[in-house]
């Protein structure tokens, strides 16, 4: 069974490795080149268990994915809104781990005082759009041609859900 826990600094290398494993597929992130652990240290410290958690999920003690809550737009009036991001190790994609993480994220929102969850998803990432829609997320915005991946312009969809 999977175990979720708050990420620790020692987990950052694995978090970055999992993130980097998604770049080549051009479905999940707008980064075009692998990132380095040093570039994510500040991002790591922007998370806290009581406000904007960063979780790792383990399978028998091995980190197989992570979920982050991030502030939306960085102004205090938006504190009740958070973006969630999910990244899974390639061996755990398509095995319902994303569903498990979204369920856990939604369930903790009252404790975190989050009323609205958002997801920023490339429009061509149909598996992620389908996953979020299974939990009642709806398309709230469509930003056409805002990213360019290998010479192909891509749309960004923002999905949202009121959770309380």
PALUMTOR-788202 format. One record per residue: residue in one letter; z, x, y of N, C-alpha, C in turn. Coordinates in steps of 0.1 Angstrom, whole numbers, padded with zeros to 4 digits, always signed. Layout:
AZXYZXYZXY ...
//
This chain:
X+0000+0008-0012+0000+0000+0000+0000+0009+0012 X-0006+0004+0023-0006+0011+0035+0007+0010+0043 X+0010+0021+0050+0021+0022+0059+0017+0026+0073 X+0022+0018+0082+0019+0021+0097+0032+0027+0103 X+0029+0037+0111+0040+0043+0118+0035+0048+0132 X+0044+0051+0141+0040+0056+0154+0035+0071+0152 X+0025+0074+0159+0019+0087+0157+0028+0097+0164 X+0028+0109+0158+0036+0121+0163+0026+0131+0167 X+0030+0140+0176+0021+0151+0181+0014+0158+0169 X+0022+0160+0158+0016+0168+0147+0005+0160+0140 X+0003+0147+0143-0008+0139+0138-0021+0140+0146 X-0020+0146+0157-0031+0146+0167-0044+0153+0161 X-0042+0163+0153-0054+0169+0147-0061+0160+0138 X-0054+0152+0129-0060+0143+0120-0066+0131+0128 X-0060+0127+0139-0065+0116+0147-0078+0120+0153 X-0079+0132+0158-0091+0137+0164-0102+0139+0153 X-0098+0144+0141-0108+0145+0130-0114+0132+0127 X-0106+0122+0125-0111+0108+0122-0120+0103+0133 X-0116+0105+0145-0124+0101+0157-0138+0108+0156 X-0137+0121+0155-0150+0129+0154-0159+0125+0143 X-0153+0120+0132-0162+0116+0121-0170+0104+0124 X-0167+0097+0135-0175+0085+0138-0186+0088+0148 X-0186+0099+0154-0196+0102+0165-0210+0102+0160 X-0213+0109+0149-0227+0110+0144-0233+0097+0141 X-0225+0087+0137-0231+0074+0134-0236+0066+0146 X-0232+0069+0158-0236+0063+0170-0233+0048+0170 X-0222+0044+0164-0219+0030+0163-0205+0027+0170 X-0197+0037+0171-0183+0034+0174-0179+0040+0188 X-0183+0051+0191-0179+0058+0203-0191+0063+0212 X-0188+0064+0225-0199+0068+0234-0198+0084+0235 X-0189+0090+0229-0189+0105+0229-0201+0109+0220 X-0208+0119+0225-0220+0124+0218-0217+0137+0211 X-0207+0144+0214-0203+0157+0208-0188+0156+0203 X-0185+0163+0193-0171+0163+0189-0161+0167+0200 X-0150+0161+0200-0139+0164+0210-0130+0174+0204 X-0121+0180+0212-0111+0189+0208-0097+0183+0210 X-0088+0188+0201-0074+0183+0202-0069+0185+0216 X-0071+0196+0222-0066+0199+0236-0070+0188+0246 X-0082+0182+0244-0087+0172+0253-0080+0159+0251 X-0073+0157+0241-0066+0144+0238-0051+0145+0240 X-0046+0156+0244-0031+0157+0246-0026+0147+0256 X-0032+0147+0268-0028+0138+0278-0029+0123+0273 X-0040+0120+0267-0042+0107+0261-0031+0103+0252 X-0027+0113+0243-0017+0110+0234-0004+0107+0241 X+0000+0114+0252+0012+0112+0259+0012+0099+0268 X+0000+0093+0269-0001+0080+0276+0003+0068+0268 X+0006+0071+0255+0011+0061+0246+0026+0062+0244 X+0032+0050+0241+0046+0050+0238+0049+0038+0229 X+0058+0039+0219+0060+0029+0210+0064+0015+0216 X+0070+0015+0228+0075+0003+0234+0066-0003+0244 X+0055+0004+0247+0046-0002+0258+0031-0001+0253 X+0026+0010+0250+0012+0012+0245+0012+0021+0232 X+0015+0015+0221+0017+0023+0209+0004+0030+0204 X+0005+0041+0197-0005+0048+0190+0000+0049+0176 X-0007+0041+0167-0002+0041+0153-0011+0049+0144 X-0006+0055+0134-0014+0060+0123-0010+0052+0111 X-0020+0050+0102-0018+0043+0090-0020+0053+0078 X-0011+0052+0069-0011+0062+0058-0013+0054+0045 X-0019+0061+0036-0020+0057+0022-0014+0068+0013 X-0003+0065+0008+0005+0075+0000+0007+0088+0007 X+0011+0087+0020+0014+0098+0029+0002+0105+0035 X-0010+0100+0033-0022+0106+0039-0027+0097+0050 X-0029+0102+0061-0034+0094+0073-0048+0091+0070 X-0051+0078+0070-0064+0073+0067-0070+0065+0079 X-0063+0064+0090-0068+0057+0101-0058+0056+0112 X-0062+0051+0124-0053+0049+0135-0057+0038+0144 X-0048+0033+0152-0050+0022+0161-0043+0026+0174 X-0049+0024+0185-0043+0026+0198-0043+0014+0207 X-0033+0012+0214-0032+0002+0225-0034+0010+0238 X-0043+0006+0246-0046+0013+0259-0045+0002+0270 X-0040+0007+0281-0039-0002+0293-0053-0005+0298 X-0054-0017+0303-0067-0022+0308-0066-0020+0323 X-0075-0012+0328-0078-0010+0343-0067-0003+0350 X-0056+0000+0344-0046+0009+0350-0038+0003+0362 X-0038-0009+0364-0030-0015+0375-0019-0024+0369 X-0008-0025+0375+0004-0032+0369+0002-0047+0367 X-0007-0053+0375-0010-0067+0373-0016-0070+0360 X-0022-0059+0354-0029-0061+0341-0020-0056+0329 X-0007-0054+0332+0002-0050+0321+0002-0059+0309 X-0001-0071+0310-0001-0081+0299-0014-0080+0291 X-0023-0071+0295-0036-0070+0288-0037-0056+0283 X-0042-0055+0270-0044-0041+0264-0057-0041+0256 X-0063-0030+0256-0075-0028+0247-0069-0021+0234 X-0075-0026+0223-0071-0019+0210-0084-0012+0205 X-0082-0001+0199-0092+0007+0193-0088+0011+0179 X-0097+0010+0170-0094+0013+0156-0104+0023+0151 X-0099+0033+0145-0107+0044+0139-0102+0046+0124 X-0112+0046+0115-0108+0048+0101-0115+0060+0095 X-0108+0066+0086-0114+0077+0078-0126+0071+0070 X-0136+0079+0069-0148+0073+0062-0146+0068+0048 X-0136+0073+0041-0133+0068+0027-0126+0055+0027 X-0121+0050+0039-0114+0038+0040-0121+0027+0048 X-0133+0029+0052-0141+0019+0059-0146+0009+0049 X-0146-0004+0053-0150-0015+0044-0140-0019+0033 X-0128-0015+0035-0118-0018+0025-0106-0026+0030 X-0109-0034+0041-0100-0043+0047-0088-0037+0055 X-0089-0024+0057-0079-0017+0065-0080-0021+0080 X-0092-0023+0085-0093-0028+0098-0087-0042+0100 X-0088-0051+0091-0082-0064+0091-0066-0062+0092 X-0061-0054+0083-0047-0051+0083-0042-0046+0096 X-0049-0037+0102-0045-0032+0115-0045-0042+0126 X-0056-0050+0127-0057-0061+0137-0045-0071+0135 X-0042-0075+0123-0031-0084+0120-0018-0078+0126 X-0016-0066+0123-0003-0059+0128-0003-0058+0143 X-0015-0055+0149-0016-0054+0163-0012-0067+0170 X-0018-0078+0165-0016-0091+0171-0001-0095+0169 X+0004-0092+0158+0018-0096+0155+0028-0089+0164 X+0025-0077+0169+0035-0070+0177+0033-0073+0192 X+0023-0080+0196+0020-0083+0210+0032-0089+0217 X+0039-0100+0212+0050-0105+0219+0061-0095+0223 X+0064-0086+0213+0074-0076+0216+0069-0066+0226 X+0056-0064+0227+0051-0054+0237+0047-0061+0251 X+0050-0075+0251+0047-0083+0263+0032-0083+0266 X+0024-0083+0256+0009-0083+0257+0005-0098+0254 X-0002-0103+0264-0007-0117+0263-0022-0117+0259 X-0029-0107+0262-0044-0106+0260-0048-0093+0254 X-0055-0094+0243-0061-0082+0237-0076-0082+0239 X-0081-0069+0241-0095-0067+0243-0100-0057+0233 X-0113-0058+0230-0120-0048+0222-0133-0045+0229 X-0136-0032+0231-0149-0027+0237-0158-0022+0225 X-0169-0029+0222-0176-0027+0210-0191-0026+0214 X-0198-0016+0209-0213-0016+0210-0219-0028+0204 X-0228-0035+0211-0234-0047+0206-0241-0045+0192 X-0246-0033+0189-0252-0031+0176-0242-0028+0165 X-0229-0027+0168-0219-0025+0158-0214-0039+0152 X-0223-0044+0145-0221-0058+0139-0208-0059+0130 X-0205-0048+0122-0193-0050+0114-0180-0051+0122 X-0180-0044+0133-0168-0045+0142-0167-0058+0149 X-0178-0063+0154-0179-0076+0161-0175-0087+0151 X-0180-0086+0139-0176-0096+0128-0161-0095+0125 X-0156-0083+0124-0141-0081+0121-0133-0088+0132 X-0136-0085+0145-0128-0090+0156-0129-0105+0156 X-0141-0110+0154-0143-0125+0155-0136-0132+0144 X-0133-0126+0133-0125-0132+0122-0111-0135+0127 X-0106-0129+0137-0093-0131+0143-0093-0139+0156 X-0105-0145+0159-0105-0154+0170-0109-0147+0183 X-0113-0134+0182-0118-0128+0194-0132-0133+0198 X-0134-0136+0211-0147-0141+0215-0153-0131+0225 X-0166-0133+0226-0173-0124+0235-0170-0129+0249 X-0164-0120+0257-0161-0123+0271-0170-0116+0281 X-0177-0106+0276-0186-0099+0285-0197-0092+0277 X-0208-0091+0283-0220-0083+0277-0226-0075+0288 X-0225-0061+0286-0229-0052+0296-0242-0045+0290 X-0254-0050+0295-0266-0045+0289-0269-0030+0293 X-0274-0022+0283-0279-0009+0286-0270+0000+0294 X-0257+0000+0291-0248+0008+0299-0245+0021+0292 X-0250+0023+0280-0248+0036+0273-0262+0041+0267 X-0263+0054+0267-0275+0059+0261-0271+0069+0250 X-0276+0065+0238-0272+0073+0226-0286+0078+0220 X-0288+0091+0220-0300+0097+0215-0313+0090+0220 X-0313+0088+0233-0324+0082+0240-0326+0067+0239 X-0316+0061+0232-0317+0046+0230-0306+0040+0239 X-0310+0031+0248-0300+0024+0256-0293+0014+0247 X-0280+0013+0249-0271+0004+0241-0263-0005+0250 X-0261-0017+0245-0252-0027+0252-0238-0025+0247 X-0229-0029+0256-0215-0029+0253-0210-0044+0254 X-0203-0048+0244-0197-0061+0244-0182-0060+0245 X-0176-0068+0253-0161-0069+0255-0157-0082+0248 X-0149-0080+0238-0143-0092+0231-0129-0094+0235 X-0124-0106+0236-0110-0108+0240-0104-0120+0233 X-0091-0119+0233-0083-0130+0226-0069-0131+0234 X-0066-0143+0237-0052-0146+0242-0043-0147+0230 X-0032-0139+0230-0024-0138+0218-0010-0145+0221 X-0008-0149+0233+0005-0156+0236+0003-0165+0249 
//
